[in-house]
Amino acid sequence: MDQGTAIVLAATIPTVIVAVEHYLTRRSVGRVEQQVTTLNESTIGQLAAAAETRRAEDIPHDRRTAQEQRHIDSSPEIGPEQGGGTLDP
């Protein structure tokens, strides 16, 4: 192999590696997006944020950490519970 061919190969290999990584990453992301669909149409992130909000709201204001208080301050207002009602007629 002459020096010119070696230089071309050395320059091409990183480009091929990046292209393959990009392709594999996009395939993985597509699969993950399909897996996180929930029955109530919320994303996993939305469900986790709502659970964290409920957990932090149960802590008395003066015992919350700064991070918990920032989360409460930045979270949207939670509407009234839906459903309710009883199963008995």
C-alpha angles and dihedrals in degrees: 000000000000125000094256093056091048091052092049091049092047090052094045100048097070090049091052091047092051091048092051092047090050092050093048093046092052091050091050093048091050091053093048092050089055092049097053096060107121131200094247091050093246121130121242088249092054091049091049092048092050091049091049091049092052091047094049093045090058090061114087111253095245092052098050120108119237089254092052091049092049089052092051092046093050099042119099120250112272112232125225116292113271126223108022112148123116131263092229114091 
